[in-house]
Amino acid sequence: MSENDGLDRRALLKQAGLSVVAGAMAAATPVAATSAGAASYGAAGTRYDFDTVYSRIGTDSVKWDDPIAKYGKDNIAAAMGIADMDFRCAPFITDAIRDRVAHENWGYLSVPKSFTEAILKWNKERHGITINPDHLEITTGLHPGLTAALRAFSPPGTKVLLTTPTYNGFYGDLRRTGTVAEESRMISANGRYAFDFDDFERRIGHDTNVFILCNPQNPTGNCWSREELTKIGEICLRRRVVVLADEIHCDFVTKGQTYTPFATLDKEIAMNSVTFTSASKSFGLAAMKCAWCFSDNADYMARVRANNRPDMTTLAMVASRAAYTDGEDWLNQAVDYIDGTMDFAGRHIAANIPLIKFVKPQGTYLAWLDVSQAMEKIGANETADARNRKRAQNEPAVTPETVFEEWLVKNAKVHLNTGRIYGAGGEGHMRMNLATSRKIVELALNNMAAALRSV
């Protein structure tokens, strides 16, 4: 790759005065093993660095190494797809893990009271949610929790309501449980999305038992208001549809916006729900595989618990406990940094990429880009049609969004997620993860602007 083509990621790092080693971790002085009690690792008043590029290449990163494996290392300057953060792990989490690793025995784990207490305290103080500890269930990640709930409430062959576009991972959970997606397409106006309440209720039939709510919403970035959640909750209560609320992005709310937990609605509506969340999105701990669900409805929790096997690892518990014990200041700074990146991306796109439309999300760290005009300019629909006419019968159909994904890699060395995988309404869109160094965001946007200008 030429040093003069404007797409060289290594050149970017050199210009920024950075020396980044893939997967590097700072050398540490060994520490003595501690008891199972929670230690305190956070340092008040610490300023954390989210701007320095921290390379994940060569660490089996799904976000970086998968597109590199598919397209080649020289063709990926900015991997902006999968929804996890590129920031270096919070130091107090690394310290807690290192402390536990110093004790060289890995027998069966008894979940300490300090772990559940940290979850309860975080949710009460940060989000105003009072969780009954008897109704808190630990799960091995969000998907195993949702899968347990689907098996509890939605027998194979029954329908599960989704308001789309929505998180593509839900479709995998439905496949694993033999249930069927019933898509209620949201209303979109000027980049903002809203529930279509009439369509939503029309789609509830005798075999519709569950609605999976995404709040804040991935990929559109909605933070649903109390009024919106109450109306959707009333419909579900009246029609006997259980609400499974995925609220894993709850800690990411942009300035001036509000996250309303479904569990804080009027008691009768909240009792018809189970909420699922984790520290994994908030603190970049997706690989740790630890989450939890809760409800004030003891019967609902008993049914979920009967289908759940929480095979949590010791380090997942240690990392999550450290995050919720010492992580508020780190997270607040991360949210502020990402909010600034959102503003930067909005200004940059408006000024330099007129073929792409972006409205700042209310929540999450994801940008939902309307790329329909850009797709039209590169002839994505015509290319997809031509390739589909030639494809073998056993090959998957080529979508215009896939054509645009490949075009961005080839011409801008940027990888994004295609909008169509998020269900009905995702056509003509791409999802861009902005939880990374602003230097990488700038590189990606500059490359995209240059590529589209050349068409």
Secondary structure, DSSP 8 states (H G I E B T S, - for coil): --TTSS--HHHHHHHTT----TT------------SS------TT-----SS----TTTT-TTTHHHHHHH-GGG-SEE--SSS--S---HHHHHHHHHHHTS---------HHHHHHHHHHHHHHH-----GGGEEEESSHHHHHHHHHHHH--TT-EEEEEES--THHHHHHHHHT-EEEEEE-EEETTEEE--HHHHHHT--TTEEEEEEESS-TTT-----HHHHHHHHHHHHHTT-EEEEE-TTTT-B-TT-----GGGS-HHHHTTEEEEE-SHHHHT-GGG--EEEE-S-HHHHHHHHTT------HHHHHHHHHHHHH-HHHHHHHHHHHHHHHHHHHHHHHHH-TTSEE---SBSSEEEEE-HHHHHHHTHHHHHHHHHHHS-TTS----HHHHHHHHHHHHH-EE-EEGGGG-TT-TTEEEEE--S-HHHHHHHHHHHHHHHHT-
